[in-house]
Amino acid sequence: MTLRHLRIFTEVFRTQSVTAAARNLHLTQPAVTRAVQEMERHYGRPLFERIRRRLSPTAEARRMFPQANHILEAFDRMEEELRDREEQGLVRVGATVTLGGTLLPGLVQRFRQENPNVEVRVTVANGDAVAAALEENRLDLALLEGRVSDRNLHCEGIGRDRLCLVLPLSHPLASGAEVTVEELAALPLLVREPGSTARALLEETLQAHGFALDPVWESTDTASLLQGVLHGLGAAVLPEQTVTAAVRQGLVCTRPVSGASFERRRVLAWHRDKYLTGSMQRFITLCQTER
């Protein structure tokens, strides 16, 4: 027996009419009749008798009705609670350090304003750590940069950003129009930790020109790298949006690197097997406006 059988049985019991039950359930009369007959064959006894053109419940049907009604009410209550829970919900969002400090705060603020009953929990880490959290279902959605190699993750583009070479104002290369990759490789470089997308792109660029990355400073904090450049300790390749204010204030300068493309694709990612709740889908829609 299925919930469909129970719904049809209880409606026929209440209306004592196949025609009325079919109309109320938006079914055909033969479908209602067939379901009642299937139940009677299953239990081996009649559930209704036709008396004076009306269906009259048998004693077995009268005993069954309150239990069937209880089962349906319990199921409907469960469905309603789950829908309410989804509307309130929880969305676990991850982001790389760059996007967690630039794009994500504004997105979360807008999402909370539009969905005040939904809790948003945020994790900011490097790209490898965030991708691993998606894979292990410790995050629902994540903002990442660059190529995502994990085939289990679905990615949607939400714009682009660019890395730039940041130099102290006093550095000899600061007066030139652009820097070569060879000159970049010779600089004392202040870089993000292994696993970050910014470091991976820098390493790929250097390797493509036959150079190896040999940093003098590693940090998980982009701000500390910028401070290192400001104090003349070396150069860094950082996201443009994180150094705009310092450049505008005349604290550091940026220079293009000839023969190198430091442009990255920003993506919103989730596991291909992830069940997306209504709350998650609304967050996805919000992020898509950033394209």
C-alpha positions in Angstrom: 0.0 0.0 0.0 1.1 3.5 -0.7 0.3 7.0 0.6 -1.6 7.5 -2.7 -3.9 4.6 -1.8 -4.5 6.0 1.7 -5.3 9.4 0.4 -7.8 8.0 -2.0 -9.3 5.7 0.6 -9.8 8.5 3.2 -11.3 10.9 0.6 -13.8 8.2 -0.5 -14.6 7.5 3.1 -15.2 11.2 3.8 -17.3 11.9 0.8 -18.8 8.3 0.4 -18.6 9.0 -3.3 -16.1 8.0 -6.0 -17.2 10.9 -8.1 -16.7 13.5 -5.4 -13.4 11.9 -4.3 -12.1 11.9 -7.8 -13.0 15.6 -8.2 -11.4 16.6 -4.9 -8.2 14.7 -5.7 -8.1 15.8 -9.4 -8.2 12.2 -10.5 -10.4 10.2 -12.9 -13.2 8.1 -11.5 -11.6 4.9 -12.9 -8.3 5.7 -11.1 -10.2 6.1 -7.8 -12.2 2.9 -8.3 -9.0 1.0 -9.2 -7.2 2.2 -6.1 -10.0 1.1 -3.8 -10.2 -2.3 -5.5 -6.4 -2.7 -5.1 -6.7 -2.0 -1.4 -9.6 -4.5 -1.1 -7.6 -7.2 -2.9 -4.5 -6.4 -0.7 -6.4 -6.8 2.6 -8.8 -9.5 1.3 -12.0 -7.8 2.4 -14.4 -5.2 1.1 -14.0 -1.6 2.3 -17.2 -0.1 0.9 -20.7 -1.3 0.0 -22.9 0.3 -2.6 -26.3 1.1 -0.9 -28.8 3.3 -2.6 -26.3 4.7 -5.1 -23.9 5.7 -2.3 -20.9 4.0 -0.9 -21.2 2.9 2.7 -17.9 2.1 4.6 -17.7 -1.4 6.0 -16.7 -2.1 9.6 -13.1 -2.7 8.4 -13.1 0.6 6.7 -14.3 2.4 9.8 -11.5 0.8 11.8 -8.9 1.7 9.1 -9.9 5.3 8.6 -8.6 6.9 11.8 -5.3 5.0 11.4 -4.9 6.0 7.8 -5.8 9.6 8.6 -3.2 9.6 11.4 -0.5 8.3 9.0 -1.4 11.0 6.4 -1.4 13.7 9.0 1.9 12.6 10.3 3.4 12.6 6.8 2.0 16.0 5.9 3.3 17.4 9.2 6.7 16.1 8.4 6.6 17.6 4.9 5.5 20.9 6.3 8.2 21.0 9.0 10.9 20.1 6.4 9.7 22.9 4.1 9.7 25.4 7.0 13.1 24.2 8.0 14.3 24.7 4.5 12.9 28.2 4.4 14.6 29.0 7.6 17.6 26.9 6.7 21.3 26.9 6.9 23.7 27.7 4.1 27.4 26.9 4.6 29.5 29.1 2.3 33.2 29.0 1.7 35.6 31.4 0.0 39.2 31.9 -0.8 41.0 34.5 1.2 40.8 37.1 -1.5 37.0 36.6 -2.3 36.3 36.2 1.4 37.7 39.7 2.0 36.2 41.4 -1.0 33.2 39.9 -2.8 31.7 37.6 -0.1 30.8 40.0 2.7 28.6 42.1 0.4 26.9 39.0 -0.9 26.2 37.6 2.6 24.8 41.0 3.7 22.4 41.2 0.8 21.4 37.5 1.2 20.6 38.0 4.9 18.6 41.1 4.2 16.5 39.2 1.7 16.4 35.9 3.7 16.3 37.0 7.4 15.4 33.5 8.6 18.3 31.7 6.9 21.5 31.2 8.9 24.7 31.7 6.9 28.0 30.2 8.1 31.2 31.3 6.4 34.6 29.6 6.1 37.5 31.5 4.5 40.6 29.5 3.6 42.9 28.9 0.6 41.5 27.4 -2.6 42.7 23.8 -1.9 41.2 23.8 1.6 37.8 25.2 0.4 37.6 22.7 -2.5 38.3 19.8 -0.1 35.6 21.0 2.2 33.1 21.0 -0.7 34.2 17.4 -1.5 33.7 16.3 2.0 30.3 18.0 2.4 31.6 20.4 5.1 30.5 23.3 2.9 27.5 23.7 0.6 28.7 26.4 -1.7 32.0 28.2 -2.3 33.6 31.1 -4.1 36.9 30.1 -5.8 39.3 31.5 -8.4 41.0 30.0 -11.3 40.7 26.4 -12.6 39.1 23.8 -10.3 40.5 20.4 -11.1 38.1 18.3 -8.9 35.7 16.8 -11.4 33.1 16.2 -8.6 32.6 19.9 -8.3 30.2 21.9 -10.5 31.4 25.4 -11.2 29.6 28.5 -12.6 31.5 31.6 -13.6 30.7 34.7 -11.7 33.2 37.1 -13.3 36.9 37.6 -13.4 39.7 39.3 -11.4 43.4 40.0 -12.1 46.6 39.7 -10.1 49.2 42.4 -10.4 52.9 42.8 -9.5 53.2 45.1 -6.5 56.5 46.9 -5.9 57.8 49.4 -3.3 57.9 52.9 -4.7 61.7 53.0 -4.2 62.4 49.9 -6.3 64.2 50.5 -9.6 61.6 48.6 -11.6 58.9 50.9 -10.3 59.9 53.6 -12.8 59.6 51.3 -15.9 56.5 50.7 -18.0 56.5 46.9 -17.5 58.5 44.0 -16.0 59.6 40.9 -17.8 59.1 37.4 -16.4 62.8 37.1 -16.0 62.9 40.2 -13.9 60.0 39.0 -11.9 61.7 35.7 -11.2 64.8 37.6 -9.9 62.8 39.6 -7.4 62.6 38.7 -3.7 59.0 37.5 -3.7 56.5 37.6 -0.9 53.8 35.0 -1.7 50.7 33.2 -0.4 51.0 29.8 1.2 50.9 26.5 -0.9 47.3 25.7 -1.8 46.3 29.3 -2.6 45.2 30.0 -6.2 47.3 33.2 -6.4 50.5 31.2 -5.6 49.5 28.4 -8.1 49.0 30.9 -10.9 52.4 32.6 -10.1 54.2 29.2 -10.0 52.6 28.2 -13.4 53.6 31.5 -15.0 57.2 31.2 -13.8 57.5 27.5 -14.7 56.1 28.2 -18.2 59.2 30.5 -18.7 61.7 28.1 -17.2 61.9 29.6 -13.7 61.2 28.2 -10.2 59.4 30.0 -7.4 61.7 30.6 -4.5 59.9 33.0 -2.1 61.5 34.9 0.7 58.2 35.3 2.6 55.1 33.1 2.8 51.9 34.1 4.5 48.2 33.1 4.6 47.4 36.8 5.0 47.4 39.0 1.9 47.6 42.2 4.1 50.9 41.0 5.6 52.3 40.6 2.2 51.3 44.1 1.2 52.9 45.4 4.4 56.1 43.6 3.5 56.1 45.3 0.1 55.4 48.7 1.7 58.4 48.2 3.9 60.7 47.4 1.0 61.1 43.7 1.9 60.3 42.4 -1.6 57.6 42.3 -4.3 54.3 40.5 -4.4 51.8 39.3 -6.9 48.4 40.2 -5.4 44.8 40.6 -6.5 44.2 44.1 -7.8 41.2 44.8 -5.6 43.3 44.2 -2.5 45.9 46.8 -3.4 43.8 49.5 -5.0 43.6 51.7 -1.8 47.4 51.4 -1.2 48.2 52.4 -4.8 45.7 55.3 -4.6 47.4 56.6 -1.4 50.8 56.4 -3.0 52.2 53.7 -0.7 53.1 51.1 -3.4 52.9 50.8 -7.2 51.8 48.1 -9.6 53.4 47.1 -12.9 52.3 44.8 -15.7 54.4 41.7 -16.5 55.0 41.2 -20.2 54.3 37.8 -21.5 52.2 36.8 -18.4 48.4 36.8 -18.0 47.4 37.0 -14.4 43.7 37.1 -15.1 41.6 34.5 -13.1 38.1 33.3 -13.5 35.9 33.6 -10.4 33.5 30.6 -9.9 30.7 29.5 -7.6 31.2 25.8 -6.9 29.2 23.0 -5.3 29.4 19.2 -5.3 27.7 17.6 -8.3 25.7 15.3 -6.0 24.7 18.1 -3.6 21.0 18.5 -2.9 20.4 22.2 -3.3 17.8 23.5 -0.9 15.7 26.6 -1.7 18.0 28.7 0.4 21.1 27.5 -1.4 19.4 28.1 -4.8 18.6 31.6 -3.8 22.2 32.2 -2.8 23.3 30.8 -6.2 21.0 33.2 -7.9 22.4 36.1 -6.0 25.9 35.2 -6.9 25.0 34.9 -10.6 24.2 38.6 -10.6 27.9 39.2 -10.1 28.7 37.9 -13.6 
